[in-house]
Amino acid sequence: MPPELLRAEDAEEALWPEHVAALEAFAVVCTQWRIEPRFGAATRWLGLDYAAAEAGLRLAGIEVTPGLWADIRLIEQGAKAALNGD
């Protein structure tokens, strides 16, 4: 994890300890997107391919609990909005 995300002196920009596991898990599967290529327009990011994400997390030895999966999906929604310019 980049140290600048974990620094305590700037709580507005720091990553809270309870969110580290979700961010690390998302980083393992962050290349597993479903996309909609569009001729003459920007690619639309649809979301993670859940089968590929599950395989990637399993192969990385990450035990996915319902709570961790919910946190990963929240990160996915934020990333999708940023990638799509929403």
C-alpha positions in Angstrom: 0.0 0.0 0.0 1.4 3.4 -0.9 2.5 5.1 2.4 0.9 8.4 1.4 -2.5 6.7 1.6 -1.9 5.5 5.1 -0.5 8.6 6.7 -2.3 9.7 9.8 -1.6 13.4 9.7 -4.1 14.1 6.9 -7.3 12.2 7.8 -9.1 13.7 4.8 -6.9 11.9 2.3 -5.7 8.9 4.4 -7.0 5.4 3.9 -8.7 4.1 7.1 -7.2 0.8 8.4 -10.6 -0.9 8.0 -10.6 -0.2 4.3 -7.1 -1.5 3.5 -8.2 -5.1 2.9 -10.8 -4.1 0.4 -8.5 -1.8 -1.5 -5.8 -4.5 -1.6 -8.4 -7.1 -2.8 -9.6 -4.7 -5.5 -6.0 -4.1 -6.6 -5.7 -7.8 -7.3 -8.6 -7.8 -9.7 -8.7 -4.3 -11.0 -7.8 -5.4 -14.5 -10.9 -7.6 -14.8 -13.3 -5.1 -16.3 -16.2 -5.7 -18.7 -16.2 -2.9 -21.2 -18.5 -1.7 -24.0 -16.3 -0.6 -26.9 -18.2 2.0 -28.9 -17.3 3.1 -32.4 -16.7 6.9 -32.5 -17.2 7.2 -28.7 -15.3 6.5 -25.6 -15.2 3.0 -24.2 -17.9 2.5 -21.5 -16.7 0.7 -18.4 -19.5 -1.6 -17.2 -18.0 -3.2 -14.1 -15.9 -6.0 -13.0 -16.2 -9.4 -14.6 -17.3 -11.2 -11.4 -16.3 -14.7 -12.5 -12.8 -13.4 -13.3 -12.7 -11.4 -10.1 -13.6 -14.5 -8.1 -10.9 -16.5 -9.7 -8.3 -13.8 -9.2 -9.2 -13.4 -5.6 -9.2 -17.2 -5.0 -5.8 -17.6 -6.7 -4.4 -14.8 -4.7 -5.5 -16.6 -1.5 -7.9 -13.9 -0.5 -10.9 -15.2 1.5 -13.9 -13.1 0.4 -16.5 -12.6 3.0 -19.8 -10.9 2.2 -18.5 -7.8 3.9 -15.3 -7.7 1.9 -17.2 -8.3 -1.3 -19.6 -5.4 -0.5 -16.6 -3.1 0.1 -15.0 -4.3 -3.2 -18.2 -3.5 -5.0 -18.3 0.0 -3.5 -14.8 0.6 -4.8 -15.9 -0.8 -8.2 -18.8 1.7 -8.3 -16.5 4.6 -7.6 -13.9 3.4 -10.1 -16.6 2.9 -12.8 -17.9 6.4 -12.3 -14.4 7.9 -12.5 -13.6 5.8 -15.6 -16.8 6.8 -17.3 -16.5 10.5 -16.4 -19.7 10.5 -14.4 
